[in-house]
Amino acid sequence: MGRGHSSVYIAKTLVISENTVYTHARNIYRKIGIGSKEQLIQLLSETPAESEGEARI
């Protein structure tokens, strides 16, 4: 999601339901204190990766 992929794309790629994607996203948002995909993308753009080779969410 942090790369801008839609919930539908993520669900199809992981072979899970869209509802599962929404549930996990909602739980992640709650844990990090945000309320939307836009806020997630903004947070990720402000947070530098630990190292150059590290994958980002």
Secondary structure, 3 states (H helix, E strand, C coil): CCCCCCHHHHHHHHCCCHHHHHHHHHHHHHHHCCCCHHHHHHHHHHCCCCCCCCCCC
